[in-house]
Amino acid sequence: TLGWKAVLTNPHCTIVISMLSTSFMAHYNAPKYYWELQNNTLNRYDTVVAASFFGSMLLLSTIAFLGFATFGAHSQGLILNNYAVSDTLMTWSRAAVAISIMFSYPLSFVGIQDGLFDLLQISSRQRQATGEVVTVVLLATIAGAALWIQDIRIIMAFSGASWGNCVIYIFPSYMMLKGVSKYPEMAPHLVPATLTACMGVLLGCIGGWQALQNLWAFVQTFSFAL
């Protein structure tokens, strides 16, 4: 009954929006897709992007609908956990997810490691000297957090609210604003870009706050259990 106001008042709504943001975090590959596109005109690129977004939305919406229609409010963060261990098909699905994570994890981890080095302004020589130590520390930290936080919804919500909103709404808008001085023909897009960036900041703050509240509740529950 609250309509759009639920985004600001209902914590479950903001958590869902933040989790959905993780589905569209491939923006950093956009330049690569553009340069690899055959006959890479902007019109063809716009068509590819629109078709890709629509296909992703359709696929993810179908999966979310089927999962919620099956288990309703009892749906877990990882929907496969709702199925019985004796379900052979779901066992194969779990194995497929594990293989996918195992082979895609190094690609994401290298990005995190390089980003950390760039953020700390570590030179190439220092990277070679400290690379193994940093790798071990990062892996141990991430693995420890994964063993401690068993509800994947908390991680997805915070990741979507922070990094997801930055990659989807804020960074592209910032690049648009910075590019106007070099490409004056982009000036008509200034207002939409500014509004998009503001929306990203708003969604990020609300979703991030709700995700941190859920994390704090989990910490309190975990401490009480100990």
CNS distance restraints for C-alpha pairs under 8 A (distance, minus, plus):
assign (resid   2 and name CA) (resid   6 and name CA) 5.43 0.50 0.50
assign (resid   4 and name CA) (resid   8 and name CA) 7.92 0.50 0.50
assign (resid   5 and name CA) (resid   9 and name CA) 6.33 0.50 0.50
assign (resid   6 and name CA) (resid  10 and name CA) 4.84 0.50 0.50
assign (resid   6 and name CA) (resid  13 and name CA) 6.57 0.50 0.50
assign (resid   7 and name CA) (resid  11 and name CA) 7.70 0.50 0.50
assign (resid   7 and name CA) (resid  13 and name CA) 5.70 0.50 0.50
assign (resid   7 and name CA) (resid  14 and name CA) 5.64 0.50 0.50
assign (resid   8 and name CA) (resid  14 and name CA) 7.36 0.50 0.50
assign (resid   8 and name CA) (resid 206 and name CA) 7.27 0.50 0.50
assign (resid  10 and name CA) (resid  14 and name CA) 6.74 0.50 0.50
assign (resid  11 and name CA) (resid  15 and name CA) 6.18 0.50 0.50
assign (resid  11 and name CA) (resid 210 and name CA) 6.11 0.50 0.50
assign (resid  12 and name CA) (resid  16 and name CA) 6.23 0.50 0.50
assign (resid  13 and name CA) (resid  17 and name CA) 6.31 0.50 0.50
assign (resid  14 and name CA) (resid  18 and name CA) 6.18 0.50 0.50
assign (resid  14 and name CA) (resid 203 and name CA) 7.78 0.50 0.50
assign (resid  14 and name CA) (resid 206 and name CA) 6.86 0.50 0.50
assign (resid  14 and name CA) (resid 207 and name CA) 5.17 0.50 0.50
assign (resid  14 and name CA) (resid 210 and name CA) 7.16 0.50 0.50
assign (resid  15 and name CA) (resid  19 and name CA) 6.18 0.50 0.50
assign (resid  15 and name CA) (resid 157 and name CA) 5.58 0.50 0.50
assign (resid  15 and name CA) (resid 207 and name CA) 5.86 0.50 0.50
assign (resid  15 and name CA) (resid 210 and name CA) 6.77 0.50 0.50
assign (resid  15 and name CA) (resid 211 and name CA) 6.66 0.50 0.50
assign (resid  16 and name CA) (resid  20 and name CA) 6.12 0.50 0.50
assign (resid  16 and name CA) (resid 157 and name CA) 7.24 0.50 0.50
assign (resid  17 and name CA) (resid  21 and name CA) 6.43 0.50 0.50
assign (resid  17 and name CA) (resid 157 and name CA) 7.98 0.50 0.50
assign (resid  17 and name CA) (resid 207 and name CA) 7.51 0.50 0.50
assign (resid  18 and name CA) (resid  22 and name CA) 7.24 0.50 0.50
assign (resid  18 and name CA) (resid 156 and name CA) 7.36 0.50 0.50
assign (resid  18 and name CA) (resid 157 and name CA) 4.84 0.50 0.50
assign (resid  18 and name CA) (resid 158 and name CA) 6.98 0.50 0.50
assign (resid  18 and name CA) (resid 159 and name CA) 7.61 0.50 0.50
assign (resid  18 and name CA) (resid 160 and name CA) 4.58 0.50 0.50
assign (resid  18 and name CA) (resid 161 and name CA) 4.75 0.50 0.50
assign (resid  18 and name CA) (resid 164 and name CA) 7.69 0.50 0.50
assign (resid  18 and name CA) (resid 165 and name CA) 7.99 0.50 0.50
assign (resid  18 and name CA) (resid 203 and name CA) 7.74 0.50 0.50
assign (resid  18 and name CA) (resid 204 and name CA) 7.67 0.50 0.50
assign (resid  18 and name CA) (resid 207 and name CA) 5.75 0.50 0.50
assign (resid  18 and name CA) (resid 208 and name CA) 7.92 0.50 0.50
assign (resid  19 and name CA) (resid  23 and name CA) 7.71 0.50 0.50
assign (resid  19 and name CA) (resid 153 and name CA) 7.38 0.50 0.50
assign (resid  19 and name CA) (resid 156 and name CA) 5.23 0.50 0.50
assign (resid  19 and name CA) (resid 157 and name CA) 4.58 0.50 0.50
assign (resid  19 and name CA) (resid 158 and name CA) 7.84 0.50 0.50
assign (resid  19 and name CA) (resid 159 and name CA) 7.72 0.50 0.50
assign (resid  19 and name CA) (resid 160 and name CA) 5.37 0.50 0.50
assign (resid  19 and name CA) (resid 161 and name CA) 7.55 0.50 0.50
assign (resid  20 and name CA) (resid  24 and name CA) 7.76 0.50 0.50
assign (resid  20 and name CA) (resid 160 and name CA) 7.04 0.50 0.50
assign (resid  21 and name CA) (resid  25 and name CA) 7.05 0.50 0.50
assign (resid  21 and name CA) (resid 160 and name CA) 4.85 0.50 0.50
assign (resid  21 and name CA) (resid 161 and name CA) 7.19 0.50 0.50
assign (resid  21 and name CA) (resid 164 and name CA) 5.35 0.50 0.50
assign (resid  21 and name CA) (resid 165 and name CA) 6.64 0.50 0.50
assign (resid  21 and name CA) (resid 168 and name CA) 7.72 0.50 0.50
assign (resid  22 and name CA) (resid 156 and name CA) 6.87 0.50 0.50
assign (resid  22 and name CA) (resid 159 and name CA) 7.05 0.50 0.50
assign (resid  22 and name CA) (resid 160 and name CA) 4.89 0.50 0.50
assign (resid  22 and name CA) (resid 164 and name CA) 5.61 0.50 0.50
assign (resid  23 and name CA) (resid  56 and name CA) 7.91 0.50 0.50
assign (resid  24 and name CA) (resid 164 and name CA) 7.50 0.50 0.50
assign (resid  24 and name CA) (resid 168 and name CA) 6.97 0.50 0.50
assign (resid  25 and name CA) (resid 164 and name CA) 5.83 0.50 0.50
assign (resid  25 and name CA) (resid 167 and name CA) 6.26 0.50 0.50
assign (resid  25 and name CA) (resid 168 and name CA) 6.47 0.50 0.50
assign (resid  26 and name CA) (resid  30 and name CA) 7.23 0.50 0.50
assign (resid  27 and name CA) (resid 167 and name CA) 6.37 0.50 0.50
assign (resid  27 and name CA) (resid 168 and name CA) 6.73 0.50 0.50
assign (resid  28 and name CA) (resid 167 and name CA) 7.46 0.50 0.50
assign (resid  29 and name CA) (resid  33 and name CA) 6.28 0.50 0.50
assign (resid  30 and name CA) (resid  34 and name CA) 6.22 0.50 0.50
assign (resid  31 and name CA) (resid  35 and name CA) 6.27 0.50 0.50
assign (resid  32 and name CA) (resid  36 and name CA) 6.15 0.50 0.50
assign (resid  33 and name CA) (resid  37 and name CA) 6.04 0.50 0.50
assign (resid  34 and name CA) (resid  40 and name CA) 6.28 0.50 0.50
assign (resid  34 and name CA) (resid  45 and name CA) 6.47 0.50 0.50
assign (resid  35 and name CA) (resid  40 and name CA) 6.70 0.50 0.50
assign (resid  36 and name CA) (resid  40 and name CA) 7.64 0.50 0.50
assign (resid  37 and name CA) (resid  45 and name CA) 7.47 0.50 0.50
assign (resid  39 and name CA) (resid  44 and name CA) 7.74 0.50 0.50
assign (resid  40 and name CA) (resid  44 and name CA) 6.40 0.50 0.50
assign (resid  40 and name CA) (resid  45 and name CA) 6.39 0.50 0.50
assign (resid  41 and name CA) (resid  45 and name CA) 6.17 0.50 0.50
assign (resid  42 and name CA) (resid  46 and name CA) 5.95 0.50 0.50
assign (resid  43 and name CA) (resid  47 and name CA) 6.28 0.50 0.50
assign (resid  44 and name CA) (resid  48 and name CA) 6.31 0.50 0.50
assign (resid  45 and name CA) (resid  49 and name CA) 6.16 0.50 0.50
assign (resid  46 and name CA) (resid  50 and name CA) 6.02 0.50 0.50
assign (resid  47 and name CA) (resid  51 and name CA) 6.08 0.50 0.50
assign (resid  48 and name CA) (resid  52 and name CA) 6.01 0.50 0.50
assign (resid  49 and name CA) (resid  53 and name CA) 6.10 0.50 0.50
assign (resid  50 and name CA) (resid  54 and name CA) 6.09 0.50 0.50
assign (resid  51 and name CA) (resid  55 and name CA) 6.00 0.50 0.50
assign (resid  52 and name CA) (resid  56 and name CA) 6.09 0.50 0.50
assign (resid  53 and name CA) (resid  57 and name CA) 6.05 0.50 0.50
assign (resid  54 and name CA) (resid  58 and name CA) 6.06 0.50 0.50
assign (resid  55 and name CA) (resid  59 and name CA) 6.11 0.50 0.50
assign (resid  56 and name CA) (resid  60 and name CA) 5.98 0.50 0.50
assign (resid  57 and name CA) (resid  61 and name CA) 5.79 0.50 0.50
assign (resid  58 and name CA) (resid  62 and name CA) 6.09 0.50 0.50
assign (resid  59 and name CA) (resid  63 and name CA) 6.34 0.50 0.50
assign (resid  60 and name CA) (resid  64 and name CA) 6.07 0.50 0.50
assign (resid  61 and name CA) (resid  65 and name CA) 5.92 0.50 0.50
assign (resid  62 and name CA) (resid  66 and name CA) 6.11 0.50 0.50
assign (resid  63 and name CA) (resid  67 and name CA) 6.13 0.50 0.50
assign (resid  64 and name CA) (resid  68 and name CA) 6.09 0.50 0.50
assign (resid  65 and name CA) (resid  69 and name CA) 5.81 0.50 0.50
assign (resid  66 and name CA) (resid  70 and name CA) 6.10 0.50 0.50
assign (resid  67 and name CA) (resid  71 and name CA) 6.33 0.50 0.50
assign (resid  67 and name CA) (resid  72 and name CA) 7.64 0.50 0.50
assign (resid  67 and name CA) (resid  75 and name CA) 7.12 0.50 0.50
assign (resid  67 and name CA) (resid  79 and name CA) 6.69 0.50 0.50
assign (resid  68 and name CA) (resid  72 and name CA) 4.60 0.50 0.50
assign (resid  68 and name CA) (resid  73 and name CA) 7.28 0.50 0.50
assign (resid  68 and name CA) (resid  75 and name CA) 6.26 0.50 0.50
assign (resid  71 and name CA) (resid  75 and name CA) 5.25 0.50 0.50
assign (resid  71 and name CA) (resid  82 and name CA) 7.65 0.50 0.50
assign (resid  75 and name CA) (resid  79 and name CA) 6.21 0.50 0.50
assign (resid  75 and name CA) (resid  82 and name CA) 6.69 0.50 0.50
assign (resid  76 and name CA) (resid  81 and name CA) 6.69 0.50 0.50
assign (resid  76 and name CA) (resid  82 and name CA) 6.44 0.50 0.50
assign (resid  77 and name CA) (resid 151 and name CA) 6.39 0.50 0.50
assign (resid  77 and name CA) (resid 152 and name CA) 5.54 0.50 0.50
assign (resid  77 and name CA) (resid 153 and name CA) 5.09 0.50 0.50
assign (resid  78 and name CA) (resid  82 and name CA) 7.80 0.50 0.50
assign (resid  78 and name CA) (resid 152 and name CA) 6.83 0.50 0.50
assign (resid  78 and name CA) (resid 153 and name CA) 7.99 0.50 0.50
assign (resid  79 and name CA) (resid  83 and name CA) 7.66 0.50 0.50
assign (resid  80 and name CA) (resid  90 and name CA) 6.75 0.50 0.50
assign (resid  80 and name CA) (resid  93 and name CA) 7.85 0.50 0.50
assign (resid  80 and name CA) (resid  94 and name CA) 7.01 0.50 0.50
assign (resid  83 and name CA) (resid  87 and name CA) 6.85 0.50 0.50
assign (resid  83 and name CA) (resid  90 and name CA) 6.87 0.50 0.50
assign (resid  84 and name CA) (resid  90 and name CA) 7.95 0.50 0.50
assign (resid  85 and name CA) (resid  90 and name CA) 7.76 0.50 0.50
assign (resid  85 and name CA) (resid  91 and name CA) 6.91 0.50 0.50
assign (resid  86 and name CA) (resid  91 and name CA) 7.66 0.50 0.50
assign (resid  87 and name CA) (resid  91 and name CA) 6.21 0.50 0.50
assign (resid  88 and name CA) (resid  92 and name CA) 6.43 0.50 0.50
assign (resid  89 and name CA) (resid  93 and name CA) 6.31 0.50 0.50
assign (resid  90 and name CA) (resid  94 and name CA) 6.11 0.50 0.50
assign (resid  91 and name CA) (resid  95 and name CA) 6.31 0.50 0.50
assign (resid  92 and name CA) (resid  96 and name CA) 6.16 0.50 0.50
assign (resid  93 and name CA) (resid  97 and name CA) 6.23 0.50 0.50
assign (resid  94 and name CA) (resid  98 and name CA) 6.16 0.50 0.50
assign (resid  95 and name CA) (resid  99 and name CA) 6.20 0.50 0.50
assign (resid  96 and name CA) (resid 100 and name CA) 6.13 0.50 0.50
assign (resid  97 and name CA) (resid 101 and name CA) 6.17 0.50 0.50
assign (resid  98 and name CA) (resid 102 and name CA) 6.04 0.50 0.50
assign (resid  99 and name CA) (resid 103 and name CA) 6.25 0.50 0.50
assign (resid 100 and name CA) (resid 104 and name CA) 6.02 0.50 0.50
assign (resid 101 and name CA) (resid 105 and name CA) 5.55 0.50 0.50
assign (resid 102 and name CA) (resid 106 and name CA) 7.71 0.50 0.50
assign (resid 103 and name CA) (resid 107 and name CA) 7.99 0.50 0.50
assign (resid 104 and name CA) (resid 108 and name CA) 6.78 0.50 0.50
assign (resid 105 and name CA) (resid 109 and name CA) 5.99 0.50 0.50
assign (resid 106 and name CA) (resid 110 and name CA) 6.02 0.50 0.50
assign (resid 107 and name CA) (resid 111 and name CA) 6.63 0.50 0.50
assign (resid 108 and name CA) (resid 112 and name CA) 6.42 0.50 0.50
assign (resid 109 and name CA) (resid 113 and name CA) 6.13 0.50 0.50
assign (resid 110 and name CA) (resid 114 and name CA) 6.02 0.50 0.50
assign (resid 111 and name CA) (resid 115 and name CA) 5.94 0.50 0.50
assign (resid 112 and name CA) (resid 116 and name CA) 6.10 0.50 0.50
assign (resid 113 and name CA) (resid 117 and name CA) 6.31 0.50 0.50
assign (resid 113 and name CA) (resid 134 and name CA) 7.87 0.50 0.50
assign (resid 113 and name CA) (resid 135 and name CA) 7.39 0.50 0.50
assign (resid 114 and name CA) (resid 118 and name CA) 6.14 0.50 0.50
assign (resid 115 and name CA) (resid 119 and name CA) 6.01 0.50 0.50
assign (resid 116 and name CA) (resid 120 and name CA) 6.18 0.50 0.50
assign (resid 117 and name CA) (resid 121 and name CA) 5.90 0.50 0.50
assign (resid 117 and name CA) (resid 122 and name CA) 5.25 0.50 0.50
assign (resid 117 and name CA) (resid 123 and name CA) 7.98 0.50 0.50
assign (resid 117 and name CA) (resid 127 and name CA) 7.39 0.50 0.50
assign (resid 118 and name CA) (resid 122 and name CA) 6.33 0.50 0.50
assign (resid 122 and name CA) (resid 126 and name CA) 6.14 0.50 0.50
assign (resid 122 and name CA) (resid 127 and name CA) 6.43 0.50 0.50
assign (resid 123 and name CA) (resid 127 and name CA) 6.16 0.50 0.50
assign (resid 124 and name CA) (resid 128 and name CA) 6.41 0.50 0.50
assign (resid 125 and name CA) (resid 129 and name CA) 6.51 0.50 0.50
assign (resid 126 and name CA) (resid 130 and name CA) 6.03 0.50 0.50
assign (resid 126 and name CA) (resid 131 and name CA) 7.88 0.50 0.50
assign (resid 127 and name CA) (resid 131 and name CA) 5.09 0.50 0.50
assign (resid 128 and name CA) (resid 132 and name CA) 7.98 0.50 0.50
assign (resid 130 and name CA) (resid 134 and name CA) 6.15 0.50 0.50
assign (resid 131 and name CA) (resid 135 and name CA) 6.09 0.50 0.50
assign (resid 132 and name CA) (resid 136 and name CA) 6.25 0.50 0.50
assign (resid 133 and name CA) (resid 137 and name CA) 6.23 0.50 0.50
assign (resid 134 and name CA) (resid 138 and name CA) 6.01 0.50 0.50
assign (resid 135 and name CA) (resid 139 and name CA) 6.01 0.50 0.50
assign (resid 136 and name CA) (resid 140 and name CA) 5.99 0.50 0.50
assign (resid 137 and name CA) (resid 141 and name CA) 6.07 0.50 0.50
assign (resid 138 and name CA) (resid 142 and name CA) 6.10 0.50 0.50
assign (resid 139 and name CA) (resid 143 and name CA) 5.89 0.50 0.50
assign (resid 140 and name CA) (resid 144 and name CA) 5.89 0.50 0.50
assign (resid 141 and name CA) (resid 145 and name CA) 6.18 0.50 0.50
assign (resid 142 and name CA) (resid 146 and name CA) 6.14 0.50 0.50
assign (resid 143 and name CA) (resid 147 and name CA) 6.23 0.50 0.50
assign (resid 144 and name CA) (resid 148 and name CA) 6.19 0.50 0.50
assign (resid 145 and name CA) (resid 149 and name CA) 5.84 0.50 0.50
assign (resid 146 and name CA) (resid 150 and name CA) 6.62 0.50 0.50
assign (resid 151 and name CA) (resid 155 and name CA) 7.58 0.50 0.50
assign (resid 152 and name CA) (resid 156 and name CA) 6.20 0.50 0.50
assign (resid 153 and name CA) (resid 157 and name CA) 5.83 0.50 0.50
assign (resid 154 and name CA) (resid 158 and name CA) 6.22 0.50 0.50
assign (resid 154 and name CA) (resid 211 and name CA) 6.04 0.50 0.50
assign (resid 154 and name CA) (resid 214 and name CA) 6.82 0.50 0.50
assign (resid 154 and name CA) (resid 215 and name CA) 6.40 0.50 0.50
assign (resid 155 and name CA) (resid 159 and name CA) 5.92 0.50 0.50
assign (resid 156 and name CA) (resid 160 and name CA) 5.88 0.50 0.50
assign (resid 157 and name CA) (resid 161 and name CA) 6.02 0.50 0.50
assign (resid 157 and name CA) (resid 207 and name CA) 7.10 0.50 0.50
assign (resid 157 and name CA) (resid 208 and name CA) 7.38 0.50 0.50
assign (resid 157 and name CA) (resid 211 and name CA) 5.84 0.50 0.50
assign (resid 158 and name CA) (resid 162 and name CA) 6.02 0.50 0.50
assign (resid 158 and name CA) (resid 207 and name CA) 7.13 0.50 0.50
assign (resid 158 and name CA) (resid 208 and name CA) 5.44 0.50 0.50
assign (resid 158 and name CA) (resid 211 and name CA) 5.35 0.50 0.50
assign (resid 158 and name CA) (resid 212 and name CA) 7.25 0.50 0.50
assign (resid 159 and name CA) (resid 163 and name CA) 5.52 0.50 0.50
assign (resid 159 and name CA) (resid 164 and name CA) 6.15 0.50 0.50
assign (resid 160 and name CA) (resid 164 and name CA) 4.11 0.50 0.50
assign (resid 160 and name CA) (resid 165 and name CA) 6.23 0.50 0.50
assign (resid 160 and name CA) (resid 204 and name CA) 7.97 0.50 0.50
assign (resid 161 and name CA) (resid 165 and name CA) 5.60 0.50 0.50
assign (resid 161 and name CA) (resid 203 and name CA) 6.80 0.50 0.50
assign (resid 161 and name CA) (resid 204 and name CA) 4.44 0.50 0.50
assign (resid 161 and name CA) (resid 205 and name CA) 7.27 0.50 0.50
assign (resid 161 and name CA) (resid 206 and name CA) 7.95 0.50 0.50
assign (resid 161 and name CA) (resid 207 and name CA) 5.15 0.50 0.50
assign (resid 161 and name CA) (resid 208 and name CA) 5.10 0.50 0.50
assign (resid 162 and name CA) (resid 166 and name CA) 6.35 0.50 0.50
assign (resid 162 and name CA) (resid 204 and name CA) 5.59 0.50 0.50
assign (resid 162 and name CA) (resid 205 and name CA) 7.99 0.50 0.50
assign (resid 162 and name CA) (resid 208 and name CA) 6.40 0.50 0.50
assign (resid 163 and name CA) (resid 167 and name CA) 6.12 0.50 0.50
assign (resid 164 and name CA) (resid 168 and name CA) 5.99 0.50 0.50
assign (resid 165 and name CA) (resid 169 and name CA) 5.48 0.50 0.50
assign (resid 165 and name CA) (resid 170 and name CA) 6.64 0.50 0.50
assign (resid 165 and name CA) (resid 200 and name CA) 5.36 0.50 0.50
assign (resid 165 and name CA) (resid 201 and name CA) 7.37 0.50 0.50
assign (resid 165 and name CA) (resid 203 and name CA) 7.32 0.50 0.50
assign (resid 165 and name CA) (resid 204 and name CA) 5.91 0.50 0.50
assign (resid 166 and name CA) (resid 170 and name CA) 4.67 0.50 0.50
assign (resid 166 and name CA) (resid 171 and name CA) 5.64 0.50 0.50
assign (resid 166 and name CA) (resid 200 and name CA) 6.86 0.50 0.50
assign (resid 166 and name CA) (resid 201 and name CA) 7.91 0.50 0.50
assign (resid 166 and name CA) (resid 204 and name CA) 7.98 0.50 0.50
assign (resid 167 and name CA) (resid 171 and name CA) 5.46 0.50 0.50
assign (resid 167 and name CA) (resid 172 and name CA) 7.08 0.50 0.50
assign (resid 168 and name CA) (resid 172 and name CA) 6.91 0.50 0.50
assign (resid 168 and name CA) (resid 200 and name CA) 7.81 0.50 0.50
assign (resid 169 and name CA) (resid 173 and name CA) 6.35 0.50 0.50
assign (resid 169 and name CA) (resid 196 and name CA) 5.82 0.50 0.50
assign (resid 169 and name CA) (resid 197 and name CA) 5.38 0.50 0.50
assign (resid 169 and name CA) (resid 199 and name CA) 7.48 0.50 0.50
assign (resid 169 and name CA) (resid 200 and name CA) 5.07 0.50 0.50
assign (resid 170 and name CA) (resid 174 and name CA) 6.06 0.50 0.50
assign (resid 170 and name CA) (resid 196 and name CA) 7.16 0.50 0.50
assign (resid 170 and name CA) (resid 197 and name CA) 4.55 0.50 0.50
assign (resid 170 and name CA) (resid 198 and name CA) 7.76 0.50 0.50
assign (resid 170 and name CA) (resid 200 and name CA) 5.90 0.50 0.50
assign (resid 170 and name CA) (resid 201 and name CA) 7.27 0.50 0.50
assign (resid 171 and name CA) (resid 175 and name CA) 6.19 0.50 0.50
assign (resid 171 and name CA) (resid 197 and name CA) 7.90 0.50 0.50
assign (resid 172 and name CA) (resid 176 and name CA) 6.17 0.50 0.50
assign (resid 173 and name CA) (resid 177 and name CA) 6.21 0.50 0.50
assign (resid 173 and name CA) (resid 193 and name CA) 4.79 0.50 0.50
assign (resid 173 and name CA) (resid 194 and name CA) 6.54 0.50 0.50
assign (resid 173 and name CA) (resid 196 and name CA) 6.78 0.50 0.50
assign (resid 173 and name CA) (resid 197 and name CA) 5.75 0.50 0.50
assign (resid 174 and name CA) (resid 178 and name CA) 6.17 0.50 0.50
assign (resid 174 and name CA) (resid 193 and name CA) 7.73 0.50 0.50
assign (resid 174 and name CA) (resid 197 and name CA) 7.51 0.50 0.50
assign (resid 175 and name CA) (resid 179 and name CA) 5.95 0.50 0.50
assign (resid 176 and name CA) (resid 180 and name CA) 6.48 0.50 0.50
assign (resid 176 and name CA) (resid 186 and name CA) 7.65 0.50 0.50
assign (resid 176 and name CA) (resid 189 and name CA) 7.89 0.50 0.50
assign (resid 176 and name CA) (resid 190 and name CA) 7.35 0.50 0.50
assign (resid 176 and name CA) (resid 193 and name CA) 6.86 0.50 0.50
assign (resid 177 and name CA) (resid 190 and name CA) 6.42 0.50 0.50
assign (resid 177 and name CA) (resid 193 and name CA) 7.29 0.50 0.50
assign (resid 177 and name CA) (resid 194 and name CA) 7.90 0.50 0.50
assign (resid 179 and name CA) (resid 183 and name CA) 5.95 0.50 0.50
assign (resid 179 and name CA) (resid 186 and name CA) 7.67 0.50 0.50
assign (resid 180 and name CA) (resid 184 and name CA) 5.12 0.50 0.50
assign (resid 180 and name CA) (resid 185 and name CA) 7.39 0.50 0.50
assign (resid 180 and name CA) (resid 186 and name CA) 5.59 0.50 0.50
assign (resid 180 and name CA) (resid 187 and name CA) 5.88 0.50 0.50
assign (resid 183 and name CA) (resid 187 and name CA) 7.94 0.50 0.50
assign (resid 186 and name CA) (resid 190 and name CA) 7.26 0.50 0.50
assign (resid 189 and name CA) (resid 193 and name CA) 6.04 0.50 0.50
assign (resid 190 and name CA) (resid 194 and name CA) 6.08 0.50 0.50
assign (resid 191 and name CA) (resid 195 and name CA) 6.18 0.50 0.50
assign (resid 192 and name CA) (resid 196 and name CA) 6.01 0.50 0.50
assign (resid 193 and name CA) (resid 197 and name CA) 6.20 0.50 0.50
assign (resid 194 and name CA) (resid 198 and name CA) 6.25 0.50 0.50
assign (resid 195 and name CA) (resid 199 and name CA) 6.13 0.50 0.50
assign (resid 196 and name CA) (resid 200 and name CA) 6.21 0.50 0.50
assign (resid 197 and name CA) (resid 201 and name CA) 6.30 0.50 0.50
assign (resid 198 and name CA) (resid 202 and name CA) 6.19 0.50 0.50
assign (resid 199 and name CA) (resid 203 and name CA) 6.07 0.50 0.50
assign (resid 200 and name CA) (resid 204 and name CA) 5.87 0.50 0.50
assign (resid 201 and name CA) (resid 205 and name CA) 6.08 0.50 0.50
assign (resid 202 and name CA) (resid 206 and name CA) 6.23 0.50 0.50
assign (resid 203 and name CA) (resid 207 and name CA) 5.77 0.50 0.50
assign (resid 204 and name CA) (resid 208 and name CA) 5.58 0.50 0.50
assign (resid 205 and name CA) (resid 209 and name CA) 5.99 0.50 0.50
assign (resid 206 and name CA) (resid 210 and name CA) 6.30 0.50 0.50
assign (resid 207 and name CA) (resid 211 and name CA) 6.06 0.50 0.50
assign (resid 208 and name CA) (resid 212 and name CA) 6.10 0.50 0.50
assign (resid 209 and name CA) (resid 213 and name CA) 6.18 0.50 0.50
assign (resid 210 and name CA) (resid 214 and name CA) 6.27 0.50 0.50
assign (resid 211 and name CA) (resid 215 and name CA) 6.18 0.50 0.50
assign (resid 212 and name CA) (resid 216 and name CA) 6.05 0.50 0.50
assign (resid 213 and name CA) (resid 217 and name CA) 6.17 0.50 0.50
assign (resid 214 and name CA) (resid 218 and name CA) 6.19 0.50 0.50
assign (resid 215 and name CA) (resid 219 and name CA) 6.20 0.50 0.50
assign (resid 216 and name CA) (resid 220 and name CA) 6.22 0.50 0.50
assign (resid 217 and name CA) (resid 221 and name CA) 6.18 0.50 0.50
assign (resid 218 and name CA) (resid 222 and name CA) 6.03 0.50 0.50
assign (resid 219 and name CA) (resid 223 and name CA) 6.03 0.50 0.50
assign (resid 220 and name CA) (resid 224 and name CA) 6.08 0.50 0.50
assign (resid 221 and name CA) (resid 225 and name CA) 6.17 0.50 0.50
assign (resid 222 and name CA) (resid 226 and name CA) 6.42 0.50 0.50
